[in-house]
Amino acid sequence: MTATKGRRPGLRVALLAAVAGAVLAGLLPPTGTPASAAVTVPATFHLGGGGFGHGVGMSQYGAYGMAKEGAGVGTILTHYYTGIALPALPDAQELRVNLLHGATTATLGSTALAAGGGGVEVTVDRQPPVLGTAADTWTLSVSGSSVVVRKGSVVVGTGSIISIRWSGTRNPGTAGSAATLLLVDGSSYRYGTADARVVAGRLEVVNVVRLHEEYLRGVAEMPSSWPAAALQAQVVAARTYALNRYNGGLRSSCVCHVYDSVSDLVFAGWAKESGPFGAQWVAAVTATSRSATTGLVATYGGTPISAFFFSSSGGRTQNSEDVWSSALPYARSVDDHWSSDPAINPTYAAWERDVSQSAVAAAFGLPDVVRLDLSDRAVSGSVDTATAWSSASVSATLRGADLRSRLGLPSAYVRRPYARAYGADRYATAVAVGRVGSPSGTGVVVVSGDNAHLVDGMVAAPLARLKGAPILFGTRTGLPEATRAEVVRRGATTAWLVGGTGALGGAVESALRASGVSTVVRIAGADRYATAAAVAEAMALPAGRPAVVANGSSVADALAASGPAAYKGRPILLVGATTVPPATAQALADLAVPSVVVLGGPSVVSDGVLAALPAPLRVFGDDRYATSAAVAAYFSPAVPQSTVVIASGADPSLVDSLAAGALGDLMLLTPPTTLPAGHARWLQDRPGIGRLLVVGGTAVVASGVVTAARNA
């Protein structure tokens, strides 16, 4: 991914001083330029995503969701492990499970589970065993390459291998036959034997257990309260994983087959089967056994697979090569929509994290990061590679898995958080948007929702935000039911109607009063220009406030600026392509407007009109979508980006963005099915964005557009 220099197509800003006629171009970074002086170094990166874990193999929350739907263990396993068979294979091997790795000391003890229990036998090399009871505490420590054993405060031996047996196991030695737990640094183990030795100057303590039941009963990788089929799938995955590791031989680092942690499988010993719902876990172990020495195993080509599993994904599992280096035929990306269902996965269906600038810069090995491109995606939807740019235009790239680990993120399924506000039609969508910005309050601003009369409403957002009111839609003939119901729900007492009776007829006023509104204020002029001036006057702003100027026929341009204009408390005034209407000129004078942002290029607002305006700054793009990006870029230093609105810029669904202006957020207008490339770049340049608010349903802003924006 390389950067090229040159002017950004479709995105232009020019500053024209009316007196001097001076022009300064290029205030925005051209396309492909990683950074410019106009781009600040963000203090924090707001990252969102879904899922927890590496994403390869079986999703545990997916197994849970499938089991809840009635899927059996075989269906679950063959879904997540592509092309496997599930034969019964011998599983009575003696598995060496590391309990303490790289320790300096260990404390041993015992607890009787039955009368006469608690006996412990400790053997140092080939010396005679030393017996103890539940009253005794044993301490193991390192001395060079040997282990020193103390019973209480007395040294009972020093040797290379310390063997430990306890009462009630298959091989208790002389410790006895009553059920007993061995305690290792406070954790309890019921089965097998244990040994300790020094490896690379550190203490390694290992529990030797039969895989078939002694090991599997202690595997603690899934809540025991989950459905039986999910538990059984987890047992088979654990059995398969352990067999695969057993077949790989002993690891020299621990003289073990597996660790008791997330490095392999969490092994909690007795705590698992004796804990809450432990009987259900033991039942799952039994259900997947086929004899006293065999159990179901996931195989590919007749060999136990590396049965990787993880908590949850972002909606699809990963191909193994997208996380590690090897392409495993059974670890293919498959659907995992259960993981994205908050009813199934309440904690990690969606997550958000704030990551500091210093952490991101360190992850990429850059002095700072001003742009973050996460658009390169694996088939699963997770980040394949992430590229960052510094303020000095130096770039660095990380694999998605490395991005996850270096930033401490739950998963590599990183994407911007979002919400969608929509209803069954434009009227219900306006209600939904209004509840986002003003969930309560007794004032409403009502504008026409008819396509023929949108021009009046396009100047209403600054007034609505000033009044703390949502923008709702009426029609020439009355109030749609969605609007009426919202007025009643709010207990609205005041309504400001923007537009004359040709847009909002008298029936609207009657319906509002019938719905409990006692004060109805109509703000209108003889035409759209006079209505915009009337709205500006109604805002009662102090003199000397800048304004936004748009062509009265370019609804999209005005709506693109409505959010930031509302946030900044700037009125929106209208001009013609070649004229400044008298109402607008009078408003500029009455408000003593010192400067204006003019929306649109010379074909939309002529240079002659520009020269008649106070200290104009022209902001425009090649089309309405590029203009919205240019407007958002211009206002972004002054408008918070906790939320950025994405709305349709296409007719007739453009009406949805009208209601969104009252939120006071930056707004990007988009075609229904494709996110413009300039929008993706704009988002990448602002990694501190909190969330995206998508206005309208999937028919007006398709899911693919949202995905592209979230993944940019």
N, C-alpha and C positions, 0 to 999 in steps of 0.2 A: 504494500500500500504506500504509494508515493504521493508527494505533494507537488503541484505545479503552480506557477505564478501566472497572474493575469486577472482581468476584470471578471467578477462573478456575473455570469449571464443572468439576466432577469432580475437583478437586484441593484438598485441605484439610489444614491442619496446625493442631492446637490443643495448647497446653501447659497441662496441668492440674496444679497443685500439690495434692497429696492433702490437705494440712492446710488450706490457705487456700481451696482450690477456685477459685483465680483462673484465668481463661481469657484467653490471648493468641491471637488469630486473625490470619490473613493473613501468616504468615511467608514465604510464597512469593508471587511476583509474580502478580497476576491476569491472566487471558487478555488478550492484546493489549497489555499494558504492556511497552514496550521494555526497561526495566531497573528494578531496585529496589536498595535498599541491600544486599540479600542477594547481589546479583550482583557478582562481582569483575571487575576489568579484566584480561583474560588477557594475559600477556606475549607469548605466541606463538600463532599460528593454524596448526593442522596441516591442510594442504590436500592432497588427492589428486586424481587424475584420470587421463585417458588421452589419448593422441595428442599430436602436436606440429604446430603451425602453425595457420593460420586456418580450415582445414576446408572451403574452397570449391573445388569442381572435382574434379580427379583426386587420389585418395590414392595416393601412391607405394608405400607398403607394401601398400595394397590391390591395386595393379597387380602387385606382386611376388607376393602370395598367389594372385591369379587366374592369373597365368602359371604358377605352380607346379602349379596344378590343371589346366593344359592349355589355358587360354583364349588365344585369339589376340589380336593387336593390335586388330582391329576390335571384338571383344567387350568388351575392356577399355575402350576409348574410348567406345563407345556406352552402356556401363553408367554411367560417371561423368559424361558430358556428355549430358544428356537431349535427345533429338530431333535430334541432329546428323547430317550427312552427311559422307562422307570422300572428296571428289573429289581428283584431282590438279590442282594449280594451279601457275602460274609462281612460282618461288621464287629466281630468280637475281638478285634486287635487291641493290644495294650497301647494306649495312646499316652504320650508324655506331654503333660500340660504345664507350661511354666506358670508358677504362681507369683514368684518374686524375681525380678530381672534387674541385674546390676545393683543389688543392694549391698549395704555394708554390714547390716545386722538383721536378724530375724528373731521373733519371739514365738515360741510354740507353747501350746497348752492343750487341754482336752476337757470335754464336757460329756458326762454320762447321759445317754438317752434312755437307758434302762437300768434297773437295779443291778449293781455289780459292775457297771461300765466305768469308763474313764481311764482304763489302762493304756499306757503308751510304752513302746519298746524302741529304744534308740541304739543303733549299732554304729560304731566308729570303725570304718574299714572292716577288718575281720576280727576285731576284738570281741569279747563276750558282750552281749547286749546289756544295756542298763534300763531297768524298769522304772516307771513312774506312775502316778495316779493323777486324778483330776485336781488334786491339791498342789501339784508341782508346776513350776514354770521353767521352761527351757530357753536358753539363749544361744543363738548361733552367731559367730563373728568371724571375720577374716583375719588370718595371720599368714602373710605371704601367699603361698598357693594352697594353704590348708584352711580347714574350718575348725574353729575352737568351739567345743560344746560345753555349756555350763548347765547344770541342774541346780536351780537356785543360784547361789553364788559360788558353787564348787565346780571346778573344771573336771569333767569326767572323761575327756578325751580330745585329741586333736588328730585329724586325719583328712584324707583326700575325698572320701565319699562317706556321707552320713546317711544311713538308711533309717527310715521312721515307719513303724507300724503301729496300729492302734486296735483296740478291742472291737469285735463285731464286724470285721471286714472279711474278705475272702482269704486273706493271708495275714492273720494278726500276729503271727509268731507266738510269743509267750504272753501277749498282752491280755488275752481273754476273749470271750465270745459275746459279751453283752454289748448292745449297740452303743456306739461312742462317736463323738465328733472330734476331729483334730482341728485345733485352732492355729492358724498361721497369721500372725500379725492381726488377730481379731476376726478373721474370716473363717468360716466353718466348712469342713470337708468330711463327708460321710464315708466315702468309698476309696478302695485302692490302697496304695502305699505312697510314700513320699521319699524323696532324697534331696540332698543338698551338696553342692560342690562349689569350688571357686573357678570361674572362667574369666580370663583377662583381668584378674585382680579384684573381681566382684563376686558377690554371692548370688547363686542361682538356686532356687527352690522349685522342685517339680513334683506334681501329683501324677502318679501313674495309675490310670483308670481304664476299665474296659469301655471301648467306644459305644458299644451296643446300647447300654442303658446307663452305666455309671457316669459317663461323660455327658451324654445327651440330656439327662435329667437336670444337669447343672448349667446348661447353656441358657443365658439370660439375654436374648436378643429381641424378644417380643413380649408384650404384656400377656400374662397368662389368662387374662379375662377375655381375650379376643375370641372370635368364633373358631370352632374346632377345625374347620378346613384351613384357615389361615395358620393356626398353630401347627397343623400337620405339615403344611408346605414349608414352614420354617424348620421343623425337625428334619425333613428330607434335605433341605438346603444345607443345614448344619452337618448332618451325617455325611453328605456328599463332599462338602468342603473339607471336613476332617479326614475323610478317606484319601482325598486328593493330596492333602498335606502329609499324611502318613506314608503314602506311596512315594513321596518325594524324599523321604529319609530324614534323619535327625539334622537339626540346624546346629552348627558349631557354636553359634553365639550363645545358646542357652542349653544345649544338649536336650532339646525338646522338639516335638512336632509342631505344636501350636502354642501361642501365647494366650493368656486369659483375658485379653483386652481387645479393643476394636482393631488392633493390628491383625487379629484373626477373628476369633469369636469371644464375646464376653462370657466368661465362665464364673458363675457366682457360687458354684458348689451347692451346699445344702440350703442356702437361702432361697434358691429358686424353687425347689420342689416343696419346701416347707412354708413358703410365703403365701400371700393371698392368691387364691385360685391355683395354687401349686398343683393340686390334684388334676386340674384340667390340662396342665402342661404334661404331667406324667402320663395322662391318658392319651395325649397326642403322640408321645414317644411310643407307647404301647401299640397304638393304632397303626403306626407305620412300620412296625416290626412284622416279619413274616415267619419267624421262628425264634428260638432262643439265641441264635447266632447270626441271623440275617435280618436285613431291613431294606426298605425301598431306597434306591439310589438313582440320582439323575446322571445318565451316561450319554456320551456322544461317541459314536464309533466304538462302543463297548467299553469305554474308559470313563471313570468318574470325572465329571467336569470340575473346573474351578467355579464352584457355585457362589459367585459373588452376589451379594444382596445389599440393600441400603434402605434408608427410611422412606424417602419419597422423592419424586421427580417434579419437573415443571410441566408435566403432561405427557411426555414420552421418555422412555428409557434411552440410555446412551449406547451407541456402538462402542465396543471396548477400545478400538483404536483411537477414538476421539478423546479418551481419557488417558489411556496408557499407549503402549506402542504396538501391541499385538492385536490383530483382527481375529477374534475368536468366533467360530461359526455359530456357536450357540448364544453368544452375547450380542444380539442384534437389537436395534432400536425398535420398540413396539409401543403401542398405545398404552398410556397409563393415566387416563383422564381422572381416575379415582383420586390420584394424588393432588389434583387441582380443585377438588371439591372440599370447601371448608367444613361441610357437615361430616366428612370422613377424616379430614386432616386439618383440624382447626388451627394448629400452630404454624404449620409450614406450607399450607396451600398458597399463601402469599406472605411474604415478609419484607421488611424494609430496614435498612441500615444507613446510618450516617457515618461516613468514613472520612477521616481528616485528610487534608491536603498532604501532610507529611507522610502519611501511610501510603497513599496512592503513589506519590513521587518515589518513595523508597521501593515500592513493589515493581515499578518500571525502571528503576535506576536512573531517574531523571531529577534535575534540580527542582523542578516544579512541573505541574500538569495543568494545561488550560483547555485541552480538548481531549475527549475520550470517545473513541469509536468502537462500539460493541456490535456492529452490524454483521460481522462475519460469524455465521451460525452453523452449527452442526445440524444434521438431519433431525436430531431430537429437539431442536430449538434452543439448546444451551449455547453459550458463547464458545466458538471454536478458537478464534484468536481475538485478542483485544489490542488495539493500538492507541497509544497516547502520544500527545505532542506537548512539548514544553513551550514556554513563552519565547524561547530562542529558536523555535521551529525545528527542534530535534525530536525525532520520533523513536519509539521503542514498542516492541510487540511481545505479548505474552500469550501462551496457550490458555484456554479457558480454565483448565484444571489448576494451572499455576496462579491465575488471577484469584480463584476461589481460595486457595491455600494461603497465599501471601496477604490477602485482605481479611482472612478469617471469616469468609462468607459462608452461609449455610450450604450453598450449592453454586454451580456454575450457570444455573438457569437465571442469569441476571437480566432484568428488564425493568423499565420504568413502571412504577405503580400507576394504576389508572382507575377511573370510575367512569361509568356511562350514565348520563342523565337523559332520559327519554320517556315518551309516552306513546299512546296509541295513535296520536295525530299531533299536529303542530301546537294545538291548544294545550293538550296534556303534557307535551314536551316543555312548553314554557312554564307550566306549573312545576314540573320536576326540577327544572333549572332554578326556578325561583326558590324552591325549598333548600337548594344547596347554598345559595347566598344569603337568603333571609328566611330561615325556617319558621320564624314567627314575626309578629309585627302587625299593626293595624292599618298600615298604609299600603296602597297598591298603585302602580302606574299602569294604565291600560292604553294600548296602542292597537291599531288595526292589524289583524293577522291575514288580511286579504292581500294577495299578491299585488293588486292594483294600487294599494295604498301603503306599501311598506315605507315609502319615502318619509312620511311623518315620523314613524317610529324609529327611524335610524338615528335620530338625534336625541332620543329619550334616555339613553343609558346614563349620562352624567347626572341628569335630574334624579333618576331612580336611585342611584347610589347615594346621592346627597340626602335623599329622603329615607334611606334605609329600607327601600321598598323593592319588591320584585317587579319585573315587567310581565304583564299578562296580556293575552290577546282577546280582543273583541272583534266584532264584524259590523258592517253597516247596519245590519238588521237586529243586532242584539248580542247577548253574551252566550258563547258556547257553554254547554253543561260543565265541562272540566274547569272553565274559568269561574263560573258561578259557584261551584262547589268549593273551590279554593278560597274565594272571597268569604264564604260562610265559615269555612274551617278556621280561617284566620281571625274571624270576628272583625273584619276590616271596617273602619269607620270613616276613612278618608280615601278618595280615589282621585288621581290626577289623570285626566283624559288628554292625550296628546293627539291632536288632529281635529278637523272640523266635522260637521254632521255628515258630510259626504263620505267620510271614512268610518266614523263612529256615530251612528244615528241616535236619535233621541231615545230609541228603545234600549240603548246601552245604559243611559242614565237611569231610566225607569227600573231596569233589571238590577242595577247596583243598589238603588235605594230599597228595592224589595228584598235585597239580600242583607240589609242591615247597615249599608253605608249612609251616613248622615251628611257628609260633606263631599260634594263632587265639584272639582275644579277643572274646567276645560281650558286647555292651553292650545290656541290655534291662531293662525293668521290667514290672510287672503290666499296665500299659496304656500308651497313647501318652504320657500325662502323665509317668508314672514313667520311661518310656524317655528322654524329653527330659531329665528331671532326671539320669538316669544318664549320659547323654552329657555334660552340663555338668560332672558330677563327674569323668568320665574326662579331661576337658580339663585338670584340675589347675590351674585358673587362680588367680592370687593373689586374696585377698579384696578386695572393693571394686570389682570390674569391673562396668560397666553390662551390661544384658541386653536382648534383644529378646523381646517377648511377642506371641504370635499365638493366635488361636482354634484349638484342636486339630482343628477340622473345616474350616478355611479353608486348604487346602494351598497355593493360589495365593499368598495373602498371605505366608505364611512363606517360600515359595521366592523371591518377589520380593526379600525382605530377606536371603536366605541369602548372597549374594555380599558385600555390605558387612559383614554380621555376621561372616563368615569373615575378611575383611580386618582388621577391628577387633578380632578375637579375642573377640567377645561371644557367649555361649551363647544359643540360642533355646529359650525355655521356652513351655509351652502352658497355656492356660486354656480354660474353657468360656465360653459366651456370658454366663452369669449366675453362674458360680462360679469360685473359685480352688481347684483340686484340692489336697489335702493334700501330694502329692509336689512340686507347684510351689511352694507356700508354704514347704515345708521347704527346697527348693533356694535360694529367695530369701534365706532366713535363713542357711543354711549358707555361702553365697557372699558374704554381706553386700552384696548388690546395692544400690547407692545410688540407682539410677534405671533406668527402663526406657523403651524405645520400644514403644508398643502399636500393633499393626497392625489397622486396621479401625475403622469407625464404631460408634456406639452399638448398632446392631442386630447387630453382630458381637461386640463386647466391650462389655458394658453399662457405664453410668456407675458402677454399684455395684461391679463388678469393678475398674474403673479406680481407684476410691477406696481399694481395698484394696492397691494396688500402690505401690511406692516411687517418688515423684517421677515420675509417668508423663507421657510425651509421646505424644499420639495422632497417628498419621499415617494418612491414608486418602483414598480417592477414591470416586467414584460406583459404580465397578465394579472388578473385579480389575485391569483394564488401567490405569485411572486411579490405582489404589492403587500399582501398580508405579512409575508416574511420580512419584507423591508420595514414595515411599520413596527413589527414586533422587535426587530433588531434595533431600530432607533430608540424605542421606549424601554428596552430591557435594562439599561443601567439605572432607570428611575422607578421601575415597577417590580415589586417582589415576584419571585418565580416559584413560590410554594405551589402554585397551580398554573398550568398553561392549558388553555382551552383549544380543542381541535373540533372544528365544526365544518359542515358542508358549505362550500362556496358556490355550489351549482344551483341554478334555478330549477324547481321552485323551493328546494329544501334550504336555500340560503336563509329563509325566515327563522330557522332555529337559532342562528347566531345572534339574531336581534335580541332575544331574551337573555343571552349569555353576556351581553355587554355590561349589564348591571352588576356582574360579579367583580368587575374591575381588574380582570386578569388579561395578560397578553393572549392573543388569539391567532391561531393559524387556520386559514381556510384551505380546504382540501377538496379535490375531486372525489366522487363517491367511492372509487375502487382503487385508486393509486395515490400513494403518498409522494408528492413532488420531491425530487432529489434535494432541492434547496432546503426543504423543511427538515429532512434528515440531518443535513449539515448544521442547520441552525440549532437543532436539539443537541448534537454532539458538542457544539461550542458552549453549551450551558449545562454542564454535568450536575449543577446544584439544583436542578428542577425537582420540586418535591413530588408532584404527580401530574398526570394528564387527566383532564376532564373532557371526555368525549360527549358531545351534544348531539343527540339524535340516535335513532336505532340503526341496525346494521344495513337497512335499505338505503340510508343516506350517507353513513360513514361505515364502510364495510369492515369486517373483522380483520381482513388483510391490511387495511390502512392502519388500524390500531396496532396490529402486531409489528408492522414496519416502524411505527413511531416509537413503540416501547423498546424495540430492539436496536434502534439507531445508535 
